[in-house]
Amino acid sequence: MLQRRQPGAIVAARQTIVEGAVGKVKMALDALSARQIVTLDDERTAAMVSNLLVVLCSDRAAQPVVNTGTLYSKCRPCSLMAERKSFPLRMDRELLDAVQRWANADLRSLNGQIEFLLRRALQAEGRAPRIPPSDPHPEVP
């Protein structure tokens, strides 16, 4: 109802929310830097700022996002693997918790477990891509 009657009030309220969120993000980045907790390059800083602003400015509850992959494909361990694409994956919290428990039981990372499950599902459906011999994850039982 307020959206139809007072759109100016909504714009002003959103502006206040964004200004407050930007202030909180700046405080977080300054605190991380001052306490030398972590050193972020420009790309990782941008990703962190984006994530924080989404959480702080959203009018809905934030859902967990799993970062599948790395921002850097040129790091030494990653250069030995097939090129990977990083993307956010949103899922229901109960599903995420169940996959995390399974990953812990199998001594895998969450990312490794998700990749394992996707490869197994593709193989079961006869849609698995041909895996090159140099792939560090050649087979899925």
KEGU-277027 format. One record per atom (N, C-alpha, C): residue number from 0; x, y negated, z; atom name. Coordinates in pm, 1 decimal. Layout:
residues N
+------+----------+----------+----------+------+
| resi |     east |    north |       up | name |
+------+----------+----------+----------+------+
|  NUM |        X |        Y |        Z |   CA |
...
+------+----------+----------+----------+------+
end
This chain:
residues 141
+------+----------+----------+----------+------+
| resi |     east |    north |       up | name |
+------+----------+----------+----------+------+
|    0 |     81.5 |    117.9 |      0.0 |    N |
|    0 |      0.0 |      0.0 |      0.0 |   CA |
|    0 |     86.8 |   -125.5 |      0.0 |    C |
|    1 |    191.0 |   -125.0 |     83.3 |    N |
|    1 |    280.2 |   -239.7 |     89.3 |   CA |
|    1 |    348.7 |   -261.9 |    -44.6 |    C |
|    2 |    373.4 |   -153.7 |   -118.4 |    N |
|    2 |    440.2 |   -164.8 |   -247.0 |   CA |
|    2 |    359.8 |   -249.4 |   -344.3 |    C |
|    3 |    227.8 |   -240.7 |   -339.7 |    N |
|    3 |    143.6 |   -317.4 |   -432.0 |   CA |
|    3 |    124.0 |   -461.0 |   -385.1 |    C |
|    4 |    110.2 |   -480.2 |   -255.1 |    N |
|    4 |     75.3 |   -612.1 |   -203.2 |   CA |
|    4 |    195.2 |   -703.2 |   -181.8 |    C |
|    5 |    308.0 |   -645.8 |   -140.3 |    N |
|    5 |    422.5 |   -729.8 |   -108.5 |   CA |
|    5 |    551.3 |   -671.0 |   -164.9 |    C |
|    6 |    565.9 |   -668.3 |   -297.2 |    N |
|    6 |    688.7 |   -611.0 |   -353.8 |   CA |
|    6 |    812.8 |   -690.2 |   -313.6 |    C |
|    7 |    797.7 |   -819.3 |   -290.0 |    N |
|    7 |    912.4 |   -900.1 |   -247.1 |   CA |
|    7 |    964.9 |   -855.5 |   -112.0 |    C |
|    8 |    874.6 |   -815.3 |    -21.5 |    N |
|    8 |    915.9 |   -768.4 |    110.5 |   CA |
|    8 |    993.6 |   -637.7 |     99.8 |    C |
|    9 |    951.2 |   -553.1 |      8.3 |    N |
|    9 |   1020.9 |   -425.7 |    -11.0 |   CA |
|    9 |   1160.9 |   -450.1 |    -65.7 |    C |
|   10 |   1172.9 |   -538.9 |   -162.4 |    N |
|   10 |   1304.8 |   -570.9 |   -219.5 |   CA |
|   10 |   1395.6 |   -629.2 |   -111.8 |    C |
|   11 |   1343.4 |   -718.2 |    -30.6 |    N |
|   11 |   1422.5 |   -778.6 |     76.4 |   CA |
|   11 |   1465.5 |   -673.2 |    178.3 |    C |
|   12 |   1374.8 |   -582.7 |    212.9 |    N |
|   12 |   1408.0 |   -476.9 |    308.2 |   CA |
|   12 |   1516.1 |   -385.2 |    252.5 |    C |
|   13 |   1504.6 |   -348.1 |    125.4 |    N |
|   13 |   1606.3 |   -261.0 |     63.6 |   CA |
|   13 |   1741.2 |   -332.6 |     57.9 |    C |
|   14 |   1738.6 |   -463.0 |     30.8 |    N |
|   14 |   1863.1 |   -539.5 |     26.9 |   CA |
|   14 |   1930.4 |   -538.3 |    164.0 |    C |
|   15 |   1852.7 |   -553.8 |    268.6 |    N |
|   15 |   1906.1 |   -549.5 |    404.7 |   CA |
|   15 |   1964.0 |   -411.6 |    435.6 |    C |
|   16 |   1895.2 |   -307.7 |    393.7 |    N |
|   16 |   1944.3 |   -170.8 |    415.0 |   CA |
|   16 |   2076.5 |   -149.1 |    342.8 |    C |
|   17 |   2083.8 |   -192.4 |    218.7 |    N |
|   17 |   2207.1 |   -174.1 |    140.5 |   CA |
|   17 |   2321.6 |   -253.7 |    201.3 |    C |
|   18 |   2296.4 |   -378.4 |    240.9 |    N |
|   18 |   2402.0 |   -459.6 |    302.1 |   CA |
|   18 |   2453.1 |   -394.4 |    429.8 |    C |
|   19 |   2361.9 |   -340.8 |    511.3 |    N |
|   19 |   2403.7 |   -270.4 |    632.5 |   CA |
|   19 |   2482.9 |   -145.5 |    600.8 |    C |
|   20 |   2440.5 |    -71.7 |    498.7 |    N |
|   20 |   2511.4 |     51.5 |    459.7 |   CA |
|   20 |   2651.3 |     19.8 |    408.6 |    C |
|   21 |   2663.0 |    -84.8 |    329.3 |    N |
|   21 |   2795.6 |   -122.9 |    277.5 |   CA |
|   21 |   2887.0 |   -159.6 |    394.1 |    C |
|   22 |   2833.7 |   -230.0 |    492.8 |    N |
|   22 |   2913.0 |   -263.2 |    611.3 |   CA |
|   22 |   2958.7 |   -139.4 |    685.8 |    C |
|   23 |   2869.7 |    -41.2 |    700.7 |    N |
|   23 |   2906.0 |     83.6 |    769.2 |   CA |
|   23 |   3011.8 |    161.0 |    691.8 |    C |
|   24 |   2999.3 |    163.8 |    559.4 |    N |
|   24 |   3098.1 |    234.0 |    476.9 |   CA |
|   24 |   3233.9 |    166.9 |    490.6 |    C |
|   25 |   3236.8 |     34.5 |    486.0 |    N |
|   25 |   3362.7 |    -38.7 |    500.7 |   CA |
|   25 |   3424.7 |    -10.1 |    637.2 |    C |
|   26 |   3342.2 |    -11.1 |    742.2 |    N |
|   26 |   3393.2 |     20.0 |    876.4 |   CA |
|   26 |   3451.4 |    161.5 |    880.9 |    C |
|   27 |   3384.7 |    256.3 |    817.7 |    N |
|   27 |   3432.8 |    394.8 |    817.0 |   CA |
|   27 |   3566.9 |    405.1 |    745.1 |    C |
|   28 |   3576.3 |    341.6 |    628.3 |    N |
|   28 |   3701.9 |    347.1 |    552.2 |   CA |
|   28 |   3814.7 |    278.6 |    628.6 |    C |
|   29 |   3785.4 |    163.5 |    689.6 |    N |
|   29 |   3886.9 |     92.8 |    768.0 |   CA |
|   29 |   3933.3 |    175.9 |    886.5 |    C |
|   30 |   3838.5 |    241.4 |    955.5 |    N |
|   30 |   3874.1 |    324.1 |   1071.4 |   CA |
|   30 |   3959.3 |    444.1 |   1030.0 |    C |
|   31 |   3923.6 |    508.8 |    919.4 |    N |
|   31 |   4002.9 |    622.4 |    870.9 |   CA |
|   31 |   4144.9 |    579.0 |    836.7 |    C |
|   32 |   4156.1 |    463.7 |    775.1 |    N |
|   32 |   4287.4 |    411.7 |    736.8 |   CA |
|   32 |   4367.9 |    368.2 |    859.1 |    C |
|   33 |   4304.9 |    292.9 |    949.7 |    N |
|   33 |   4375.9 |    241.3 |   1067.1 |   CA |
|   33 |   4424.3 |    353.7 |   1157.9 |    C |
|   34 |   4344.2 |    457.1 |   1173.0 |    N |
|   34 |   4381.1 |    568.9 |   1260.2 |   CA |
|   34 |   4463.5 |    674.8 |   1187.7 |    C |
|   35 |   4488.2 |    652.0 |   1059.7 |    N |
|   35 |   4564.8 |    744.1 |    975.4 |   CA |
|   35 |   4510.0 |    885.9 |    983.4 |    C |
|   36 |   4377.3 |    896.1 |    981.6 |    N |
|   36 |   4311.4 |   1026.4 |    987.2 |   CA |
|   36 |   4325.6 |   1098.0 |    854.3 |    C |
|   37 |   4306.6 |   1024.1 |    745.7 |    N |
|   37 |   4317.9 |   1081.0 |    612.5 |   CA |
|   37 |   4356.7 |    969.1 |    516.5 |    C |
|   38 |   4431.7 |   1004.6 |    414.7 |    N |
|   38 |   4467.8 |    908.9 |    311.3 |   CA |
|   38 |   4388.3 |    943.9 |    186.7 |    C |
|   39 |   4308.5 |    850.4 |    140.4 |    N |
|   39 |   4223.1 |    873.6 |     24.2 |   CA |
|   39 |   4273.2 |    793.4 |    -94.7 |    C |
|   40 |   4284.4 |    857.9 |   -209.6 |    N |
|   40 |   4315.6 |    783.8 |   -330.9 |   CA |
|   40 |   4186.4 |    722.4 |   -383.6 |    C |
|   41 |   4195.3 |    648.3 |   -493.1 |    N |
|   41 |   4078.7 |    576.3 |   -544.9 |   CA |
|   41 |   3963.0 |    668.7 |   -579.8 |    C |
|   42 |   3992.9 |    783.7 |   -640.5 |    N |
|   42 |   3886.3 |    875.1 |   -682.4 |   CA |
|   42 |   3814.1 |    935.5 |   -562.2 |    C |
|   43 |   3888.6 |    976.6 |   -462.5 |    N |
|   43 |   3825.4 |   1034.4 |   -343.4 |   CA |
|   43 |   3754.1 |    927.8 |   -260.7 |    C |
|   44 |   3808.5 |    807.3 |   -258.6 |    N |
|   44 |   3740.1 |    697.1 |   -190.8 |   CA |
|   44 |   3606.7 |    669.7 |   -257.9 |    C |
|   45 |   3605.7 |    667.0 |   -390.8 |    N |
|   45 |   3481.3 |    642.8 |   -464.3 |   CA |
|   45 |   3378.8 |    751.9 |   -435.9 |    C |
|   46 |   3422.3 |    877.3 |   -430.1 |    N |
|   46 |   3330.5 |    987.3 |   -400.6 |   CA |
|   46 |   3274.4 |    974.7 |   -259.7 |    C |
|   47 |   3359.5 |    938.1 |   -164.3 |    N |
|   47 |   3313.5 |    923.1 |    -26.7 |   CA |
|   47 |   3215.4 |    806.9 |    -14.5 |    C |
|   48 |   3247.7 |    694.4 |    -77.5 |    N |
|   48 |   3159.7 |    577.6 |    -74.1 |   CA |
|   48 |   3024.0 |    613.4 |   -134.6 |    C |
|   49 |   3025.5 |    681.7 |   -247.3 |    N |
|   49 |   2901.1 |    720.6 |   -312.5 |   CA |
|   49 |   2816.7 |    809.2 |   -221.4 |    C |
|   50 |   2878.7 |    910.2 |   -161.1 |    N |
|   50 |   2806.1 |   1001.3 |    -72.8 |   CA |
|   50 |   2748.6 |    929.1 |     48.7 |    C |
|   51 |   2829.6 |    842.3 |    110.9 |    N |
|   51 |   2782.0 |    769.9 |    228.1 |   CA |
|   51 |   2667.0 |    676.3 |    193.5 |    C |
|   52 |   2677.9 |    606.5 |     81.4 |    N |
|   52 |   2570.7 |    514.6 |     43.6 |   CA |
|   52 |   2441.0 |    588.7 |     13.2 |    C |
|   53 |   2451.0 |    705.0 |    -48.7 |    N |
|   53 |   2330.5 |    784.3 |    -75.8 |   CA |
|   53 |   2263.6 |    823.5 |     55.2 |    C |
|   54 |   2342.9 |    870.3 |    150.4 |    N |
|   54 |   2287.6 |    913.5 |    278.6 |   CA |
|   54 |   2230.0 |    794.9 |    355.8 |    C |
|   55 |   2302.7 |    684.0 |    359.4 |    N |
|   55 |   2260.1 |    569.6 |    439.7 |   CA |
|   55 |   2143.3 |    492.3 |    378.4 |    C |
|   56 |   2134.0 |    489.8 |    246.8 |    N |
|   56 |   2030.5 |    409.2 |    179.8 |   CA |
|   56 |   1907.7 |    489.4 |    139.6 |    C |
|   57 |   1914.8 |    618.6 |    147.4 |    N |
|   57 |   1803.5 |    701.7 |    103.6 |   CA |
|   57 |   1683.4 |    685.7 |    195.5 |    C |
|   58 |   1566.1 |    691.7 |    137.0 |    N |
|   58 |   1444.5 |    684.3 |    217.6 |   CA |
|   58 |   1394.1 |    824.6 |    253.5 |    C |
|   59 |   1474.4 |    926.3 |    223.4 |    N |
|   59 |   1440.2 |   1064.6 |    255.3 |   CA |
|   59 |   1556.4 |   1129.6 |    327.4 |    C |
|   60 |   1529.5 |   1240.8 |    391.8 |    N |
|   60 |   1635.3 |   1312.6 |    462.4 |   CA |
|   60 |   1739.3 |   1363.4 |    363.5 |    C |
|   61 |   1864.4 |   1351.9 |    400.6 |    N |
|   61 |   1973.2 |   1398.6 |    314.6 |   CA |
|   61 |   1978.7 |   1550.3 |    317.5 |    C |
|   62 |   2008.9 |   1611.0 |    202.9 |    N |
|   62 |   2027.2 |   1754.9 |    194.3 |   CA |
|   62 |   2175.8 |   1783.1 |    177.1 |    C |
|   63 |   2221.1 |   1897.1 |    226.4 |    N |
|   63 |   2363.6 |   1927.7 |    211.0 |   CA |
|   63 |   2400.5 |   1944.5 |     64.2 |    C |
|   64 |   2520.8 |   1901.1 |     31.2 |    N |
|   64 |   2573.1 |   1914.4 |   -103.7 |   CA |
|   64 |   2702.6 |   1992.6 |    -95.2 |    C |
|   65 |   2715.8 |   2093.2 |   -177.2 |    N |
|   65 |   2836.5 |   2173.4 |   -181.5 |   CA |
|   65 |   2918.4 |   2126.3 |   -300.2 |    C |
|   66 |   3042.0 |   2083.8 |   -274.8 |    N |
|   66 |   3129.2 |   2043.7 |   -383.0 |   CA |
|   66 |   3195.7 |   2169.4 |   -436.6 |    C |
|   67 |   3158.1 |   2209.2 |   -556.4 |    N |
|   67 |   3211.3 |   2331.9 |   -613.7 |   CA |
|   67 |   3328.6 |   2298.1 |   -703.1 |    C |
|   68 |   3445.9 |   2314.6 |   -651.2 |    N |
|   68 |   3565.2 |   2285.3 |   -729.2 |   CA |
|   68 |   3647.1 |   2177.2 |   -662.1 |    C |
|   69 |   3733.8 |   2118.4 |   -737.3 |    N |
|   69 |   3821.8 |   2015.0 |   -687.3 |   CA |
|   69 |   3815.1 |   1894.6 |   -778.0 |    C |
|   70 |   3849.9 |   1780.9 |   -722.5 |    N |
|   70 |   3856.3 |   1660.0 |   -804.3 |   CA |
|   70 |   3980.8 |   1661.3 |   -892.8 |    C |
|   71 |   4077.5 |   1744.7 |   -856.8 |    N |
|   71 |   4206.1 |   1745.3 |   -925.3 |   CA |
|   71 |   4233.3 |   1881.2 |   -987.6 |    C |
|   72 |   4242.6 |   1884.9 |  -1118.3 |    N |
|   72 |   4270.4 |   2012.3 |  -1184.4 |   CA |
|   72 |   4419.8 |   2031.1 |  -1208.9 |    C |
|   73 |   4502.9 |   1934.6 |  -1171.2 |    N |
|   73 |   4645.7 |   1943.3 |  -1198.2 |   CA |
|   73 |   4727.5 |   1985.8 |  -1076.1 |    C |
|   74 |   4661.8 |   2016.6 |   -963.4 |    N |
|   74 |   4737.9 |   2060.5 |   -847.6 |   CA |
|   74 |   4798.5 |   2198.0 |   -877.1 |    C |
|   75 |   4906.4 |   2231.5 |   -810.0 |    N |
|   75 |   4980.8 |   2353.1 |   -841.8 |   CA |
|   75 |   4894.8 |   2479.8 |   -838.2 |    C |
|   76 |   4822.5 |   2509.5 |   -730.5 |    N |
|   76 |   4742.3 |   2633.0 |   -731.2 |   CA |
|   76 |   4633.9 |   2629.4 |   -838.5 |    C |
|   77 |   4575.3 |   2511.3 |   -861.1 |    N |
|   77 |   4466.6 |   2502.6 |   -958.9 |   CA |
|   77 |   4517.0 |   2516.7 |  -1101.7 |    C |
|   78 |   4641.7 |   2479.2 |  -1127.6 |    N |
|   78 |   4693.1 |   2488.7 |  -1264.0 |   CA |
|   78 |   4710.8 |   2634.3 |  -1305.4 |    C |
|   79 |   4716.3 |   2725.5 |  -1207.5 |    N |
|   79 |   4728.6 |   2867.0 |  -1238.8 |   CA |
|   79 |   4594.1 |   2930.9 |  -1273.4 |    C |
|   80 |   4485.3 |   2862.0 |  -1237.6 |    N |
|   80 |   4351.9 |   2914.3 |  -1261.9 |   CA |
|   80 |   4293.6 |   2854.7 |  -1389.9 |    C |
|   81 |   4187.0 |   2915.9 |  -1434.9 |    N |
|   81 |   4114.2 |   2861.4 |  -1548.6 |   CA |
|   81 |   4061.8 |   2723.8 |  -1510.7 |    C |
|   82 |   4048.0 |   2636.9 |  -1609.7 |    N |
|   82 |   3998.2 |   2502.3 |  -1581.9 |   CA |
|   82 |   3858.9 |   2511.2 |  -1520.8 |    C |
|   83 |   3835.8 |   2431.5 |  -1419.0 |    N |
|   83 |   3708.8 |   2434.6 |  -1347.2 |   CA |
|   83 |   3640.4 |   2299.3 |  -1357.3 |    C |
|   84 |   3509.0 |   2304.3 |  -1350.6 |    N |
|   84 |   3428.5 |   2183.0 |  -1352.4 |   CA |
|   84 |   3366.7 |   2165.8 |  -1214.2 |    C |
|   85 |   3380.7 |   2047.4 |  -1158.6 |    N |
|   85 |   3324.2 |   2018.0 |  -1028.4 |   CA |
|   85 |   3187.8 |   1952.4 |  -1046.3 |    C |
|   86 |   3090.9 |   1993.8 |   -963.2 |    N |
|   86 |   2958.4 |   1932.9 |   -968.8 |   CA |
|   86 |   2889.2 |   1953.4 |   -834.8 |    C |
|   87 |   2798.7 |   1861.7 |   -798.9 |    N |
|   87 |   2725.6 |   1880.0 |   -673.3 |   CA |
|   87 |   2615.9 |   1984.1 |   -690.1 |    C |
|   88 |   2592.4 |   2058.7 |   -586.8 |    N |
|   88 |   2488.6 |   2162.0 |   -588.0 |   CA |
|   88 |   2400.2 |   2140.6 |   -466.1 |    C |
|   89 |   2275.8 |   2108.6 |   -489.2 |    N |
|   89 |   2183.5 |   2086.3 |   -378.7 |   CA |
|   89 |   2099.9 |   2212.9 |   -358.4 |    C |
|   90 |   2085.7 |   2252.0 |   -231.0 |    N |
|   90 |   2005.4 |   2370.4 |   -202.3 |   CA |
|   90 |   1942.4 |   2357.8 |    -64.6 |    C |
|   91 |   1841.8 |   2437.5 |    -42.4 |    N |
|   91 |   1772.1 |   2443.2 |     83.8 |   CA |
|   91 |   1869.3 |   2480.0 |    195.5 |    C |
|   92 |   1855.1 |   2417.1 |    311.4 |    N |
|   92 |   1948.1 |   2439.6 |    422.2 |   CA |
|   92 |   1952.3 |   2586.3 |    466.1 |    C |
|   93 |   1837.4 |   2654.9 |    471.3 |    N |
|   93 |   1837.1 |   2795.8 |    512.2 |   CA |
|   93 |   1912.4 |   2882.7 |    412.9 |    C |
|   94 |   1895.9 |   2853.4 |    283.8 |    N |
|   94 |   1967.7 |   2928.6 |    181.2 |   CA |
|   94 |   2118.0 |   2904.8 |    194.3 |    C |
|   95 |   2155.8 |   2779.5 |    213.5 |    N |
|   95 |   2297.4 |   2746.7 |    230.0 |   CA |
|   95 |   2355.5 |   2818.7 |    351.6 |    C |
|   96 |   2282.9 |   2817.4 |    462.4 |    N |
|   96 |   2330.6 |   2885.4 |    583.3 |   CA |
|   96 |   2346.1 |   3035.7 |    560.1 |    C |
|   97 |   2250.6 |   3095.5 |    489.3 |    N |
|   97 |   2258.0 |   3239.3 |    461.0 |   CA |
|   97 |   2379.5 |   3272.5 |    374.3 |    C |
|   98 |   2404.9 |   3190.4 |    272.9 |    N |
|   98 |   2521.0 |   3213.8 |    185.1 |   CA |
|   98 |   2649.9 |   3192.9 |    264.3 |    C |
|   99 |   2652.1 |   3092.6 |    352.9 |    N |
|   99 |   2771.7 |   3068.9 |    435.4 |   CA |
|   99 |   2798.9 |   3186.4 |    527.9 |    C |
|  100 |   2692.9 |   3242.7 |    589.5 |    N |
|  100 |   2711.3 |   3361.1 |    675.7 |   CA |
|  100 |   2767.2 |   3478.3 |    595.4 |    C |
|  101 |   2715.0 |   3496.9 |    474.2 |    N |
|  101 |   2762.0 |   3605.1 |    388.6 |   CA |
|  101 |   2908.6 |   3582.2 |    351.0 |    C |
|  102 |   2941.6 |   3457.5 |    318.2 |    N |
|  102 |   3080.2 |   3424.6 |    283.5 |   CA |
|  102 |   3173.0 |   3453.6 |    401.7 |    C |
|  103 |   3130.6 |   3415.4 |    520.8 |    N |
|  103 |   3212.1 |   3441.0 |    640.1 |   CA |
|  103 |   3232.9 |   3591.1 |    661.3 |    C |
|  104 |   3126.4 |   3668.8 |    642.4 |    N |
|  104 |   3135.9 |   3813.8 |    660.1 |   CA |
|  104 |   3229.8 |   3876.7 |    557.6 |    C |
|  105 |   3233.6 |   3821.3 |    435.7 |    N |
|  105 |   3319.3 |   3873.3 |    329.4 |   CA |
|  105 |   3456.6 |   3806.3 |    326.6 |    C |
|  106 |   3481.6 |   3718.1 |    424.2 |    N |
|  106 |   3608.1 |   3643.8 |    432.0 |   CA |
|  106 |   3634.6 |   3564.0 |    304.5 |    C |
|  107 |   3530.5 |   3498.6 |    254.8 |    N |
|  107 |   3541.4 |   3411.8 |    137.2 |   CA |
|  107 |   3505.7 |   3269.8 |    177.6 |    C |
|  108 |   3549.6 |   3174.2 |     98.2 |    N |
|  108 |   3502.7 |   3037.3 |    116.0 |   CA |
|  108 |   3359.3 |   3030.8 |     64.0 |    C |
|  109 |   3288.6 |   2927.6 |    102.2 |    N |
|  109 |   3152.7 |   2909.7 |     52.4 |   CA |
|  109 |   3154.0 |   2896.8 |    -98.9 |    C |
|  110 |   3247.5 |   2818.9 |   -151.4 |    N |
|  110 |   3258.8 |   2802.4 |   -295.8 |   CA |
|  110 |   3287.8 |   2936.0 |   -363.7 |    C |
|  111 |   3379.3 |   3014.9 |   -306.1 |    N |
|  111 |   3411.8 |   3145.5 |   -362.7 |   CA |
|  111 |   3292.5 |   3240.0 |   -359.9 |    C |
|  112 |   3213.4 |   3232.2 |   -253.2 |    N |
|  112 |   3095.7 |   3318.7 |   -242.9 |   CA |
|  112 |   2991.0 |   3281.1 |   -348.3 |    C |
|  113 |   2969.5 |   3151.9 |   -367.0 |    N |
|  113 |   2872.5 |   3107.8 |   -468.0 |   CA |
|  113 |   2918.2 |   3151.8 |   -606.6 |    C |
|  114 |   3047.1 |   3136.5 |   -634.8 |    N |
|  114 |   3098.8 |   3180.7 |   -764.9 |   CA |
|  114 |   3085.0 |   3331.9 |   -780.7 |    C |
|  115 |   3114.8 |   3406.4 |   -675.2 |    N |
|  115 |   3099.9 |   3552.1 |   -675.8 |   CA |
|  115 |   2955.8 |   3590.4 |   -709.4 |    C |
|  116 |   2859.9 |   3528.0 |   -641.5 |    N |
|  116 |   2718.8 |   3559.9 |   -662.9 |   CA |
|  116 |   2674.0 |   3524.0 |   -804.3 |    C |
|  117 |   2719.8 |   3410.8 |   -854.2 |    N |
|  117 |   2682.6 |   3370.7 |   -990.5 |   CA |
|  117 |   2740.7 |   3467.2 |  -1093.8 |    C |
|  118 |   2867.5 |   3506.0 |  -1076.3 |    N |
|  118 |   2929.6 |   3600.3 |  -1170.7 |   CA |
|  118 |   2856.8 |   3735.3 |  -1168.0 |    C |
|  119 |   2823.5 |   3782.0 |  -1046.2 |    N |
|  119 |   2753.9 |   3910.0 |  -1033.5 |   CA |
|  119 |   2615.2 |   3904.1 |  -1098.6 |    C |
|  120 |   2544.1 |   3793.2 |  -1080.1 |    N |
|  120 |   2412.2 |   3778.5 |  -1142.4 |   CA |
|  120 |   2424.2 |   3773.5 |  -1294.4 |    C |
|  121 |   2525.5 |   3705.0 |  -1346.0 |    N |
|  121 |   2546.0 |   3699.6 |  -1491.5 |   CA |
|  121 |   2578.2 |   3837.8 |  -1546.8 |    C |
|  122 |   2662.0 |   3911.9 |  -1476.2 |    N |
|  122 |   2694.6 |   4046.9 |  -1521.3 |   CA |
|  122 |   2571.4 |   4137.1 |  -1518.9 |    C |
|  123 |   2490.8 |   4126.6 |  -1415.3 |    N |
|  123 |   2370.8 |   4210.0 |  -1404.8 |   CA |
|  123 |   2272.9 |   4181.8 |  -1518.1 |    C |
|  124 |   2270.9 |   4059.5 |  -1565.8 |    N |
|  124 |   2180.3 |   4021.8 |  -1675.2 |   CA |
|  124 |   2245.2 |   4035.9 |  -1813.0 |    C |
|  125 |   2371.3 |   4081.8 |  -1816.0 |    N |
|  125 |   2441.3 |   4096.2 |  -1942.7 |   CA |
|  125 |   2476.4 |   3962.7 |  -2007.6 |    C |
|  126 |   2495.8 |   3860.9 |  -1926.8 |    N |
|  126 |   2523.7 |   3726.6 |  -1978.6 |   CA |
|  126 |   2660.5 |   3674.4 |  -1934.6 |    C |
|  127 |   2741.1 |   3759.8 |  -1876.0 |    N |
|  127 |   2871.3 |   3716.5 |  -1824.5 |   CA |
|  127 |   2963.3 |   3676.6 |  -1939.0 |    C |
|  128 |   3037.0 |   3566.1 |  -1921.4 |    N |
|  128 |   3134.5 |   3527.5 |  -2024.4 |   CA |
|  128 |   3252.3 |   3623.8 |  -2022.4 |    C |
|  129 |   3318.8 |   3632.6 |  -2134.2 |    N |
|  129 |   3439.2 |   3715.8 |  -2140.3 |   CA |
|  129 |   3545.5 |   3648.4 |  -2054.9 |    C |
|  130 |   3604.8 |   3722.3 |  -1962.0 |    N |
|  130 |   3703.1 |   3666.1 |  -1869.9 |   CA |
|  130 |   3842.8 |   3692.7 |  -1924.2 |    C |
|  131 |   3923.5 |   3586.2 |  -1942.7 |    N |
|  131 |   4059.6 |   3606.3 |  -1992.5 |   CA |
|  131 |   4143.8 |   3684.2 |  -1892.0 |    C |
|  132 |   4245.4 |   3759.0 |  -1939.6 |    N |
|  132 |   4326.3 |   3842.6 |  -1850.3 |   CA |
|  132 |   4399.1 |   3763.5 |  -1742.7 |    C |
|  133 |   4425.2 |   3634.3 |  -1763.4 |    N |
|  133 |   4500.6 |   3555.9 |  -1665.2 |   CA |
|  133 |   4411.0 |   3499.8 |  -1555.0 |    C |
|  134 |   4280.3 |   3526.1 |  -1559.8 |    N |
|  134 |   4188.0 |   3474.6 |  -1459.5 |   CA |
|  134 |   4216.9 |   3539.1 |  -1325.4 |    C |
|  135 |   4233.8 |   3458.8 |  -1215.9 |    N |
|  135 |   4264.9 |   3515.9 |  -1085.7 |   CA |
|  135 |   4146.7 |   3588.9 |  -1021.1 |    C |
|  136 |   4026.3 |   3577.6 |  -1077.7 |    N |
|  136 |   3908.6 |   3648.7 |  -1025.8 |   CA |
|  136 |   3853.2 |   3738.2 |  -1135.8 |    C |
|  137 |   3929.5 |   3839.7 |  -1178.2 |    N |
|  137 |   3891.6 |   3914.3 |  -1299.1 |   CA |
|  137 |   3768.2 |   4001.1 |  -1288.1 |    C |
|  138 |   3741.6 |   4061.8 |  -1174.8 |    N |
|  138 |   3626.3 |   4149.2 |  -1171.1 |   CA |
|  138 |   3540.8 |   4121.9 |  -1048.8 |    C |
|  139 |   3416.8 |   4149.7 |  -1065.3 |    N |
|  139 |   3320.8 |   4136.8 |   -956.5 |   CA |
|  139 |   3253.1 |   4271.2 |   -943.3 |    C |
|  140 |   3258.7 |   4332.6 |   -823.0 |    N |
|  140 |   3198.6 |   4466.2 |   -807.4 |   CA |
|  140 |   3048.0 |   4460.3 |   -818.6 |    C |
+------+----------+----------+----------+------+
end
